[in-house]
Amino acid sequence: MSRRLVTAVAGVVTAPVERVWPLLRRQLPATEGGEHFLAHQGGWWYRGEWTVTAWPRSPTSREAPRA
């Protein structure tokens, strides 16, 4: 069975990773995890993945990252 990406969303949160990561961990039901990575498998058809990384540009930059 091949896997196909249905949708991808990316954005910039103007806050340090150290503040965002604990909040995200509390809000998402993770079945897998690592350093700044969470995944949730919801049955055979759904998988959500979240990654938090530092944005290398200035906090006022509005250019969105490319997914």
Jmol script that loads the backbone (N, CA, C; Angstrom):
load data "model"
ATOM      1  N   MET A   1       0.838  -1.175   0.000  1.00  0.00           N
ATOM      2  CA  MET A   1       0.000   0.000   0.000  1.00  0.00           C
ATOM      3  C   MET A   1       0.886   1.243   0.000  1.00  0.00           C
ATOM      4  N   SER A   2       0.666   2.127  -0.943  1.00  0.00           N
ATOM      5  CA  SER A   2       1.460   3.350  -0.980  1.00  0.00           C
ATOM      6  C   SER A   2       0.850   4.399  -0.059  1.00  0.00           C
ATOM      7  N   ARG A   3       1.692   5.267   0.421  1.00  0.00           N
ATOM      8  CA  ARG A   3       1.232   6.341   1.299  1.00  0.00           C
ATOM      9  C   ARG A   3       1.224   7.633   0.504  1.00  0.00           C
ATOM     10  N   ARG A   4       0.205   8.422   0.738  1.00  0.00           N
ATOM     11  CA  ARG A   4       0.080   9.680   0.027  1.00  0.00           C
ATOM     12  C   ARG A   4      -0.205  10.792   1.025  1.00  0.00           C
ATOM     13  N   LEU A   5       0.545  11.877   0.930  1.00  0.00           N
ATOM     14  CA  LEU A   5       0.329  13.027   1.782  1.00  0.00           C
ATOM     15  C   LEU A   5      -0.948  13.720   1.337  1.00  0.00           C
ATOM     16  N   VAL A   6      -1.893  13.862   2.244  1.00  0.00           N
ATOM     17  CA  VAL A   6      -3.170  14.485   1.918  1.00  0.00           C
ATOM     18  C   VAL A   6      -3.066  16.000   2.002  1.00  0.00           C
ATOM     19  N   THR A   7      -2.455  16.489   3.060  1.00  0.00           N
ATOM     20  CA  THR A   7      -2.293  17.932   3.217  1.00  0.00           C
ATOM     21  C   THR A   7      -1.102  18.226   4.121  1.00  0.00           C
ATOM     22  N   ALA A   8      -0.526  19.393   3.961  1.00  0.00           N
ATOM     23  CA  ALA A   8       0.564  19.840   4.817  1.00  0.00           C
ATOM     24  C   ALA A   8       0.319  21.301   5.177  1.00  0.00           C
ATOM     25  N   VAL A   9       0.620  21.653   6.399  1.00  0.00           N
ATOM     26  CA  VAL A   9       0.451  23.025   6.868  1.00  0.00           C
ATOM     27  C   VAL A   9       1.735  23.432   7.570  1.00  0.00           C
ATOM     28  N   ALA A  10       2.208  24.626   7.293  1.00  0.00           N
ATOM     29  CA  ALA A  10       3.409  25.137   7.952  1.00  0.00           C
ATOM     30  C   ALA A  10       3.146  26.575   8.370  1.00  0.00           C
ATOM     31  N   GLY A  11       3.813  27.012   9.398  1.00  0.00           N
ATOM     32  CA  GLY A  11       3.651  28.381   9.850  1.00  0.00           C
ATOM     33  C   GLY A  11       4.762  28.777  10.785  1.00  0.00           C
ATOM     34  N   VAL A  12       4.783  30.044  11.126  1.00  0.00           N
ATOM     35  CA  VAL A  12       5.791  30.582  12.028  1.00  0.00           C
ATOM     36  C   VAL A  12       5.088  31.099  13.279  1.00  0.00           C
ATOM     37  N   VAL A  13       5.545  30.638  14.435  1.00  0.00           N
ATOM     38  CA  VAL A  13       5.068  31.129  15.721  1.00  0.00           C
ATOM     39  C   VAL A  13       6.196  31.972  16.290  1.00  0.00           C
ATOM     40  N   THR A  14       5.909  33.207  16.582  1.00  0.00           N
ATOM     41  CA  THR A  14       6.967  34.106  17.061  1.00  0.00           C
ATOM     42  C   THR A  14       7.153  33.959  18.574  1.00  0.00           C
ATOM     43  N   ALA A  15       7.641  32.791  18.948  1.00  0.00           N
ATOM     44  CA  ALA A  15       7.956  32.489  20.341  1.00  0.00           C
ATOM     45  C   ALA A  15       9.084  31.467  20.342  1.00  0.00           C
ATOM     46  N   PRO A  16       9.884  31.439  21.384  1.00  0.00           N
ATOM     47  CA  PRO A  16      10.989  30.477  21.453  1.00  0.00           C
ATOM     48  C   PRO A  16      10.476  29.036  21.524  1.00  0.00           C
ATOM     49  N   VAL A  17      11.239  28.133  20.952  1.00  0.00           N
ATOM     50  CA  VAL A  17      10.901  26.705  20.982  1.00  0.00           C
ATOM     51  C   VAL A  17      10.682  26.240  22.417  1.00  0.00           C
ATOM     52  N   GLU A  18      11.480  26.734  23.339  1.00  0.00           N
ATOM     53  CA  GLU A  18      11.392  26.326  24.741  1.00  0.00           C
ATOM     54  C   GLU A  18      10.036  26.659  25.356  1.00  0.00           C
ATOM     55  N   ARG A  19       9.347  27.664  24.831  1.00  0.00           N
ATOM     56  CA  ARG A  19       8.012  28.013  25.334  1.00  0.00           C
ATOM     57  C   ARG A  19       6.922  27.256  24.580  1.00  0.00           C
ATOM     58  N   VAL A  20       7.107  27.069  23.291  1.00  0.00           N
ATOM     59  CA  VAL A  20       6.077  26.436  22.457  1.00  0.00           C
ATOM     60  C   VAL A  20       6.009  24.932  22.683  1.00  0.00           C
ATOM     61  N   TRP A  21       7.145  24.277  22.782  1.00  0.00           N
ATOM     62  CA  TRP A  21       7.189  22.815  22.864  1.00  0.00           C
ATOM     63  C   TRP A  21       6.382  22.246  24.035  1.00  0.00           C
ATOM     64  N   PRO A  22       6.550  22.738  25.269  1.00  0.00           N
ATOM     65  CA  PRO A  22       5.754  22.180  26.372  1.00  0.00           C
ATOM     66  C   PRO A  22       4.252  22.377  26.177  1.00  0.00           C
ATOM     67  N   LEU A  23       3.858  23.494  25.607  1.00  0.00           N
ATOM     68  CA  LEU A  23       2.433  23.738  25.360  1.00  0.00           C
ATOM     69  C   LEU A  23       1.878  22.760  24.329  1.00  0.00           C
ATOM     70  N   LEU A  24       2.639  22.521  23.289  1.00  0.00           N
ATOM     71  CA  LEU A  24       2.213  21.578  22.255  1.00  0.00           C
ATOM     72  C   LEU A  24       2.113  20.164  22.814  1.00  0.00           C
ATOM     73  N   ARG A  25       3.084  19.771  23.616  1.00  0.00           N
ATOM     74  CA  ARG A  25       3.075  18.427  24.221  1.00  0.00           C
ATOM     75  C   ARG A  25       1.821  18.198  25.069  1.00  0.00           C
ATOM     76  N   ARG A  26       1.394  19.228  25.772  1.00  0.00           N
ATOM     77  CA  ARG A  26       0.204  19.093  26.620  1.00  0.00           C
ATOM     78  C   ARG A  26      -1.086  19.013  25.808  1.00  0.00           C
ATOM     79  N   GLN A  27      -1.103  19.595  24.610  1.00  0.00           N
ATOM     80  CA  GLN A  27      -2.329  19.677  23.817  1.00  0.00           C
ATOM     81  C   GLN A  27      -2.541  18.507  22.863  1.00  0.00           C
ATOM     82  N   LEU A  28      -1.491  17.805  22.485  1.00  0.00           N
ATOM     83  CA  LEU A  28      -1.607  16.772  21.456  1.00  0.00           C
ATOM     84  C   LEU A  28      -1.451  15.371  22.034  1.00  0.00           C
ATOM     85  N   PRO A  29      -2.342  14.462  21.640  1.00  0.00           N
ATOM     86  CA  PRO A  29      -2.212  13.065  22.075  1.00  0.00           C
ATOM     87  C   PRO A  29      -1.156  12.362  21.219  1.00  0.00           C
ATOM     88  N   ALA A  30       0.007  12.141  21.761  1.00  0.00           N
ATOM     89  CA  ALA A  30       1.093  11.561  20.975  1.00  0.00           C
ATOM     90  C   ALA A  30       1.202  10.058  21.197  1.00  0.00           C
ATOM     91  N   THR A  31       1.367   9.321  20.107  1.00  0.00           N
ATOM     92  CA  THR A  31       1.655   7.896  20.206  1.00  0.00           C
ATOM     93  C   THR A  31       3.135   7.633  19.957  1.00  0.00           C
ATOM     94  N   GLU A  32       3.811   8.614  19.368  1.00  0.00           N
ATOM     95  CA  GLU A  32       5.261   8.558  19.150  1.00  0.00           C
ATOM     96  C   GLU A  32       5.818   9.936  19.470  1.00  0.00           C
ATOM     97  N   GLY A  33       7.080   9.989  19.822  1.00  0.00           N
ATOM     98  CA  GLY A  33       7.668  11.289  20.102  1.00  0.00           C
ATOM     99  C   GLY A  33       9.170  11.238  20.128  1.00  0.00           C
ATOM    100  N   GLY A  34       9.743  12.391  20.015  1.00  0.00           N
ATOM    101  CA  GLY A  34      11.187  12.538  20.063  1.00  0.00           C
ATOM    102  C   GLY A  34      11.482  13.973  20.447  1.00  0.00           C
ATOM    103  N   GLU A  35      12.698  14.386  20.232  1.00  0.00           N
ATOM    104  CA  GLU A  35      13.060  15.759  20.558  1.00  0.00           C
ATOM    105  C   GLU A  35      12.370  16.706  19.585  1.00  0.00           C
ATOM    106  N   HIS A  36      11.362  17.399  20.075  1.00  0.00           N
ATOM    107  CA  HIS A  36      10.590  18.371  19.301  1.00  0.00           C
ATOM    108  C   HIS A  36       9.835  17.747  18.132  1.00  0.00           C
ATOM    109  N   PHE A  37       9.441  16.478  18.272  1.00  0.00           N
ATOM    110  CA  PHE A  37       8.642  15.783  17.258  1.00  0.00           C
ATOM    111  C   PHE A  37       7.556  14.964  17.944  1.00  0.00           C
ATOM    112  N   LEU A  38       6.325  15.072  17.454  1.00  0.00           N
ATOM    113  CA  LEU A  38       5.206  14.266  17.947  1.00  0.00           C
ATOM    114  C   LEU A  38       4.478  13.638  16.772  1.00  0.00           C
ATOM    115  N   ALA A  39       3.973  12.453  16.972  1.00  0.00           N
ATOM    116  CA  ALA A  39       3.143  11.808  15.954  1.00  0.00           C
ATOM    117  C   ALA A  39       1.977  11.130  16.654  1.00  0.00           C
ATOM    118  N   HIS A  40       0.844  11.122  15.973  1.00  0.00           N
ATOM    119  CA  HIS A  40      -0.349  10.451  16.497  1.00  0.00           C
ATOM    120  C   HIS A  40      -0.940   9.598  15.385  1.00  0.00           C
ATOM    121  N   GLN A  41      -1.084   8.321  15.653  1.00  0.00           N
ATOM    122  CA  GLN A  41      -1.685   7.403  14.702  1.00  0.00           C
ATOM    123  C   GLN A  41      -3.122   7.180  15.147  1.00  0.00           C
ATOM    124  N   GLY A  42      -4.080   7.577  14.319  1.00  0.00           N
ATOM    125  CA  GLY A  42      -5.489   7.467  14.677  1.00  0.00           C
ATOM    126  C   GLY A  42      -6.192   6.428  13.822  1.00  0.00           C
ATOM    127  N   GLY A  43      -5.888   5.187  14.043  1.00  0.00           N
ATOM    128  CA  GLY A  43      -6.477   4.147  13.205  1.00  0.00           C
ATOM    129  C   GLY A  43      -5.625   3.913  11.975  1.00  0.00           C
ATOM    130  N   TRP A  44      -6.145   3.191  11.037  1.00  0.00           N
ATOM    131  CA  TRP A  44      -5.353   2.828   9.855  1.00  0.00           C
ATOM    132  C   TRP A  44      -5.230   3.943   8.842  1.00  0.00           C
ATOM    133  N   TRP A  45      -6.072   4.960   8.905  1.00  0.00           N
ATOM    134  CA  TRP A  45      -6.112   5.965   7.838  1.00  0.00           C
ATOM    135  C   TRP A  45      -5.573   7.329   8.231  1.00  0.00           C
ATOM    136  N   TYR A  46      -5.354   7.586   9.485  1.00  0.00           N
ATOM    137  CA  TYR A  46      -4.958   8.928   9.902  1.00  0.00           C
ATOM    138  C   TYR A  46      -3.626   8.910  10.632  1.00  0.00           C
ATOM    139  N   ARG A  47      -2.760   9.837  10.276  1.00  0.00           N
ATOM    140  CA  ARG A  47      -1.515  10.046  11.020  1.00  0.00           C
ATOM    141  C   ARG A  47      -1.224  11.537  11.011  1.00  0.00           C
ATOM    142  N   GLY A  48      -1.059  12.099  12.179  1.00  0.00           N
ATOM    143  CA  GLY A  48      -0.679  13.498  12.302  1.00  0.00           C
ATOM    144  C   GLY A  48       0.732  13.589  12.842  1.00  0.00           C
ATOM    145  N   GLU A  49       1.519  14.499  12.290  1.00  0.00           N
ATOM    146  CA  GLU A  49       2.897  14.703  12.754  1.00  0.00           C
ATOM    147  C   GLU A  49       3.123  16.188  12.975  1.00  0.00           C
ATOM    148  N   TRP A  50       3.794  16.517  14.070  1.00  0.00           N
ATOM    149  CA  TRP A  50       4.103  17.892  14.413  1.00  0.00           C
ATOM    150  C   TRP A  50       5.585  17.987  14.752  1.00  0.00           C
ATOM    151  N   THR A  51       6.227  19.028  14.244  1.00  0.00           N
ATOM    152  CA  THR A  51       7.635  19.283  14.530  1.00  0.00           C
ATOM    153  C   THR A  51       7.799  20.752  14.902  1.00  0.00           C
ATOM    154  N   VAL A  52       8.590  21.009  15.925  1.00  0.00           N
ATOM    155  CA  VAL A  52       8.867  22.379  16.347  1.00  0.00           C
ATOM    156  C   VAL A  52      10.365  22.613  16.179  1.00  0.00           C
ATOM    157  N   THR A  53      10.710  23.615  15.388  1.00  0.00           N
ATOM    158  CA  THR A  53      12.118  23.986  15.193  1.00  0.00           C
ATOM    159  C   THR A  53      12.237  25.504  15.281  1.00  0.00           C
ATOM    160  N   ALA A  54      13.420  25.965  15.596  1.00  0.00           N
ATOM    161  CA  ALA A  54      13.653  27.409  15.663  1.00  0.00           C
ATOM    162  C   ALA A  54      13.603  27.989  14.252  1.00  0.00           C
ATOM    163  N   TRP A  55      12.975  29.126  14.116  1.00  0.00           N
ATOM    164  CA  TRP A  55      12.901  29.827  12.833  1.00  0.00           C
ATOM    165  C   TRP A  55      14.184  30.622  12.679  1.00  0.00           C
ATOM    166  N   PRO A  56      14.953  30.360  11.613  1.00  0.00           N
ATOM    167  CA  PRO A  56      16.291  30.959  11.498  1.00  0.00           C
ATOM    168  C   PRO A  56      16.298  32.444  11.133  1.00  0.00           C
ATOM    169  N   ARG A  57      15.142  33.020  10.895  1.00  0.00           N
ATOM    170  CA  ARG A  57      15.095  34.428  10.511  1.00  0.00           C
ATOM    171  C   ARG A  57      14.641  35.284  11.679  1.00  0.00           C
ATOM    172  N   SER A  58      14.569  36.560  11.453  1.00  0.00           N
ATOM    173  CA  SER A  58      14.170  37.457  12.537  1.00  0.00           C
ATOM    174  C   SER A  58      12.717  37.192  12.937  1.00  0.00           C
ATOM    175  N   PRO A  59      12.360  37.435  14.187  1.00  0.00           N
ATOM    176  CA  PRO A  59      10.992  37.189  14.651  1.00  0.00           C
ATOM    177  C   PRO A  59       9.946  38.017  13.921  1.00  0.00           C
ATOM    178  N   THR A  60      10.350  39.108  13.271  1.00  0.00           N
ATOM    179  CA  THR A  60       9.376  39.942  12.566  1.00  0.00           C
ATOM    180  C   THR A  60       9.217  39.544  11.109  1.00  0.00           C
ATOM    181  N   SER A  61       9.995  38.581  10.642  1.00  0.00           N
ATOM    182  CA  SER A  61       9.879  38.127   9.260  1.00  0.00           C
ATOM    183  C   SER A  61       8.532  37.459   9.047  1.00  0.00           C
ATOM    184  N   ARG A  62       7.837  37.779   7.986  1.00  0.00           N
ATOM    185  CA  ARG A  62       6.514  37.200   7.704  1.00  0.00           C
ATOM    186  C   ARG A  62       6.571  36.153   6.600  1.00  0.00           C
ATOM    187  N   GLU A  63       7.744  35.896   6.082  1.00  0.00           N
ATOM    188  CA  GLU A  63       7.859  34.873   5.043  1.00  0.00           C
ATOM    189  C   GLU A  63       7.663  33.491   5.675  1.00  0.00           C
ATOM    190  N   ALA A  64       6.682  32.747   5.178  1.00  0.00           N
ATOM    191  CA  ALA A  64       6.376  31.437   5.731  1.00  0.00           C
ATOM    192  C   ALA A  64       7.382  30.408   5.240  1.00  0.00           C
ATOM    193  N   PRO A  65       7.670  29.396   6.058  1.00  0.00           N
ATOM    194  CA  PRO A  65       8.562  28.324   5.618  1.00  0.00           C
ATOM    195  C   PRO A  65       7.909  27.519   4.512  1.00  0.00           C
ATOM    196  N   ARG A  66       8.715  26.919   3.687  1.00  0.00           N
ATOM    197  CA  ARG A  66       8.193  26.082   2.604  1.00  0.00           C
ATOM    198  C   ARG A  66       8.068  24.647   3.112  1.00  0.00           C
ATOM    199  N   ALA A  67       6.899  24.077   2.898  1.00  0.00           N
ATOM    200  CA  ALA A  67       6.647  22.701   3.354  1.00  0.00           C
ATOM    201  C   ALA A  67       7.186  21.708   2.356  1.00  0.00           C
TER     202      ALA A  67
END
end "model"
wireframe off; spacefill off
backbone 0.3
color backbone group
